[in-house]
Structure formats: structure tokens, C-alpha cells
Amino acid sequence: MPRLTDPPTNLRTTFMKLIARSGYEPWPRLFHNMRASCATDWAEALPAHVVAKWLGHSPLVAAKHYLQTRDAHFEVAIRGEACTYTPRVHSSTAFRP
């Protein structure tokens, strides 16, 4: 990766080239999709208001624009497993984005 402190460096372009060079096809809205994946991971472990604050949105806007439905969610529903909220973080200072 080029130095991120270099102002002319375009991180998106560089990242897209790295993906293409590795033999994969870059997907659209690359950084938005990575942000949405991260937001979904956080939402599965942390309260919605915390995730929304980190994203810089209200909980409604964060849910509408970032949270994703994953295949694993369907698998849990098909098996009839109960969805329970089990926080992975027990200290308010243990996890920060």
C-alpha cells in the first residue's frame, strides 16, 4: 500500500487495483460495503445507539443504510434457534472502533 500520508494518493483507486491484480473483480461501492459489513458486525454485538453514534447517524438511518442480512441469519431462522443478545463487551472502554 502506498503511504497514506501522501495527499495525491487515492486509496480507493489503489485498493481497486490491488483487488484486480490479485485476480478478483472489484465490487461496486467498495468502502460503503466494507463500512456496512463492519456496522453489521457491531450491531450483532452492541446496542443500536452505540453503533449509530460510531457511524455518525441516528439508529434509524444506520439501520436503513448500513445493516445487512446475512445467510447466517437465515440459517438461524430455519433451525428455529432463538436470537438472543449476548454482549461480547463487558467494559465501556474495552472496544472502540
CNS distance restraints for C-alpha pairs under 8 A (distance, minus, plus):
assign (resid   1 and name CA) (resid  14 and name CA) 7.52 0.50 0.50
assign (resid   2 and name CA) (resid   6 and name CA) 7.98 0.50 0.50
assign (resid   2 and name CA) (resid   9 and name CA) 7.25 0.50 0.50
assign (resid   2 and name CA) (resid  14 and name CA) 7.94 0.50 0.50
assign (resid   3 and name CA) (resid   9 and name CA) 7.63 0.50 0.50
assign (resid   4 and name CA) (resid   9 and name CA) 6.83 0.50 0.50
assign (resid   4 and name CA) (resid  11 and name CA) 7.52 0.50 0.50
assign (resid   9 and name CA) (resid  14 and name CA) 7.89 0.50 0.50
assign (resid  10 and name CA) (resid  14 and name CA) 6.25 0.50 0.50
assign (resid  11 and name CA) (resid  15 and name CA) 5.97 0.50 0.50
assign (resid  12 and name CA) (resid  16 and name CA) 6.09 0.50 0.50
assign (resid  12 and name CA) (resid  30 and name CA) 7.92 0.50 0.50
assign (resid  12 and name CA) (resid  31 and name CA) 7.75 0.50 0.50
assign (resid  13 and name CA) (resid  17 and name CA) 6.24 0.50 0.50
assign (resid  14 and name CA) (resid  18 and name CA) 6.29 0.50 0.50
assign (resid  15 and name CA) (resid  19 and name CA) 6.27 0.50 0.50
assign (resid  16 and name CA) (resid  20 and name CA) 6.23 0.50 0.50
assign (resid  16 and name CA) (resid  26 and name CA) 5.88 0.50 0.50
assign (resid  17 and name CA) (resid  21 and name CA) 5.96 0.50 0.50
assign (resid  18 and name CA) (resid  22 and name CA) 6.19 0.50 0.50
assign (resid  19 and name CA) (resid  23 and name CA) 6.78 0.50 0.50
assign (resid  19 and name CA) (resid  24 and name CA) 5.64 0.50 0.50
assign (resid  19 and name CA) (resid  25 and name CA) 6.73 0.50 0.50
assign (resid  19 and name CA) (resid  26 and name CA) 5.93 0.50 0.50
assign (resid  20 and name CA) (resid  24 and name CA) 5.21 0.50 0.50
assign (resid  20 and name CA) (resid  25 and name CA) 5.65 0.50 0.50
assign (resid  20 and name CA) (resid  26 and name CA) 6.29 0.50 0.50
assign (resid  26 and name CA) (resid  30 and name CA) 7.48 0.50 0.50
assign (resid  29 and name CA) (resid  33 and name CA) 6.05 0.50 0.50
assign (resid  30 and name CA) (resid  34 and name CA) 6.34 0.50 0.50
assign (resid  31 and name CA) (resid  35 and name CA) 6.05 0.50 0.50
assign (resid  32 and name CA) (resid  36 and name CA) 6.08 0.50 0.50
assign (resid  33 and name CA) (resid  37 and name CA) 6.15 0.50 0.50
assign (resid  34 and name CA) (resid  38 and name CA) 6.25 0.50 0.50
assign (resid  35 and name CA) (resid  39 and name CA) 6.11 0.50 0.50
assign (resid  35 and name CA) (resid  66 and name CA) 7.39 0.50 0.50
assign (resid  36 and name CA) (resid  40 and name CA) 6.11 0.50 0.50
assign (resid  36 and name CA) (resid  65 and name CA) 7.82 0.50 0.50
assign (resid  36 and name CA) (resid  66 and name CA) 4.43 0.50 0.50
assign (resid  36 and name CA) (resid  67 and name CA) 5.98 0.50 0.50
assign (resid  36 and name CA) (resid  68 and name CA) 6.97 0.50 0.50
assign (resid  37 and name CA) (resid  41 and name CA) 6.30 0.50 0.50
assign (resid  37 and name CA) (resid  66 and name CA) 7.64 0.50 0.50
assign (resid  37 and name CA) (resid  67 and name CA) 7.42 0.50 0.50
assign (resid  37 and name CA) (resid  68 and name CA) 7.11 0.50 0.50
assign (resid  38 and name CA) (resid  42 and name CA) 6.25 0.50 0.50
assign (resid  39 and name CA) (resid  43 and name CA) 6.04 0.50 0.50
assign (resid  39 and name CA) (resid  51 and name CA) 6.78 0.50 0.50
assign (resid  39 and name CA) (resid  55 and name CA) 7.65 0.50 0.50
assign (resid  39 and name CA) (resid  66 and name CA) 6.35 0.50 0.50
assign (resid  39 and name CA) (resid  67 and name CA) 6.26 0.50 0.50
assign (resid  40 and name CA) (resid  44 and name CA) 6.33 0.50 0.50
assign (resid  40 and name CA) (resid  66 and name CA) 7.11 0.50 0.50
assign (resid  40 and name CA) (resid  67 and name CA) 4.94 0.50 0.50
assign (resid  40 and name CA) (resid  68 and name CA) 6.01 0.50 0.50
assign (resid  41 and name CA) (resid  45 and name CA) 6.85 0.50 0.50
assign (resid  42 and name CA) (resid  46 and name CA) 5.70 0.50 0.50
assign (resid  42 and name CA) (resid  51 and name CA) 6.33 0.50 0.50
assign (resid  43 and name CA) (resid  47 and name CA) 6.54 0.50 0.50
assign (resid  43 and name CA) (resid  48 and name CA) 6.08 0.50 0.50
assign (resid  43 and name CA) (resid  51 and name CA) 6.24 0.50 0.50
assign (resid  43 and name CA) (resid  67 and name CA) 7.68 0.50 0.50
assign (resid  44 and name CA) (resid  85 and name CA) 7.61 0.50 0.50
assign (resid  45 and name CA) (resid  85 and name CA) 7.21 0.50 0.50
assign (resid  45 and name CA) (resid  86 and name CA) 6.79 0.50 0.50
assign (resid  45 and name CA) (resid  87 and name CA) 5.20 0.50 0.50
assign (resid  45 and name CA) (resid  88 and name CA) 5.92 0.50 0.50
assign (resid  45 and name CA) (resid  89 and name CA) 7.70 0.50 0.50
assign (resid  46 and name CA) (resid  50 and name CA) 6.75 0.50 0.50
assign (resid  46 and name CA) (resid  51 and name CA) 6.83 0.50 0.50
assign (resid  46 and name CA) (resid  87 and name CA) 6.13 0.50 0.50
assign (resid  46 and name CA) (resid  88 and name CA) 7.75 0.50 0.50
assign (resid  46 and name CA) (resid  89 and name CA) 7.76 0.50 0.50
assign (resid  47 and name CA) (resid  51 and name CA) 6.63 0.50 0.50
assign (resid  48 and name CA) (resid  52 and name CA) 6.05 0.50 0.50
assign (resid  48 and name CA) (resid  59 and name CA) 5.93 0.50 0.50
assign (resid  49 and name CA) (resid  53 and name CA) 6.12 0.50 0.50
assign (resid  49 and name CA) (resid  58 and name CA) 7.42 0.50 0.50
assign (resid  49 and name CA) (resid  59 and name CA) 5.70 0.50 0.50
assign (resid  50 and name CA) (resid  54 and name CA) 6.37 0.50 0.50
assign (resid  51 and name CA) (resid  55 and name CA) 6.23 0.50 0.50
assign (resid  51 and name CA) (resid  59 and name CA) 7.67 0.50 0.50
assign (resid  51 and name CA) (resid  62 and name CA) 7.92 0.50 0.50
assign (resid  52 and name CA) (resid  56 and name CA) 5.97 0.50 0.50
assign (resid  52 and name CA) (resid  57 and name CA) 5.10 0.50 0.50
assign (resid  52 and name CA) (resid  58 and name CA) 5.50 0.50 0.50
assign (resid  52 and name CA) (resid  59 and name CA) 4.99 0.50 0.50
assign (resid  52 and name CA) (resid  62 and name CA) 5.62 0.50 0.50
assign (resid  53 and name CA) (resid  57 and name CA) 6.01 0.50 0.50
assign (resid  53 and name CA) (resid  58 and name CA) 7.05 0.50 0.50
assign (resid  53 and name CA) (resid  59 and name CA) 7.97 0.50 0.50
assign (resid  54 and name CA) (resid  97 and name CA) 7.36 0.50 0.50
assign (resid  55 and name CA) (resid  62 and name CA) 7.13 0.50 0.50
assign (resid  57 and name CA) (resid  61 and name CA) 5.93 0.50 0.50
assign (resid  57 and name CA) (resid  62 and name CA) 5.71 0.50 0.50
assign (resid  58 and name CA) (resid  62 and name CA) 6.10 0.50 0.50
assign (resid  59 and name CA) (resid  63 and name CA) 6.05 0.50 0.50
assign (resid  60 and name CA) (resid  64 and name CA) 6.12 0.50 0.50
assign (resid  61 and name CA) (resid  65 and name CA) 6.05 0.50 0.50
assign (resid  62 and name CA) (resid  66 and name CA) 5.47 0.50 0.50
assign (resid  62 and name CA) (resid  67 and name CA) 6.91 0.50 0.50
assign (resid  63 and name CA) (resid  67 and name CA) 5.07 0.50 0.50
assign (resid  69 and name CA) (resid  73 and name CA) 6.63 0.50 0.50
assign (resid  70 and name CA) (resid  74 and name CA) 7.06 0.50 0.50
assign (resid  71 and name CA) (resid  75 and name CA) 6.36 0.50 0.50
assign (resid  72 and name CA) (resid  76 and name CA) 6.24 0.50 0.50
assign (resid  73 and name CA) (resid  77 and name CA) 6.37 0.50 0.50
assign (resid  74 and name CA) (resid  78 and name CA) 6.07 0.50 0.50
assign (resid  75 and name CA) (resid  79 and name CA) 6.19 0.50 0.50
assign (resid  76 and name CA) (resid  80 and name CA) 6.27 0.50 0.50
assign (resid  76 and name CA) (resid  81 and name CA) 5.48 0.50 0.50
assign (resid  76 and name CA) (resid  82 and name CA) 7.78 0.50 0.50
assign (resid  76 and name CA) (resid  83 and name CA) 7.88 0.50 0.50
assign (resid  77 and name CA) (resid  81 and name CA) 6.19 0.50 0.50
assign (resid  77 and name CA) (resid  82 and name CA) 7.91 0.50 0.50
assign (resid  89 and name CA) (resid  94 and name CA) 6.63 0.50 0.50
assign (resid  89 and name CA) (resid  95 and name CA) 6.82 0.50 0.50
assign (resid  90 and name CA) (resid  94 and name CA) 7.32 0.50 0.50
assign (resid  91 and name CA) (resid  95 and name CA) 7.76 0.50 0.50
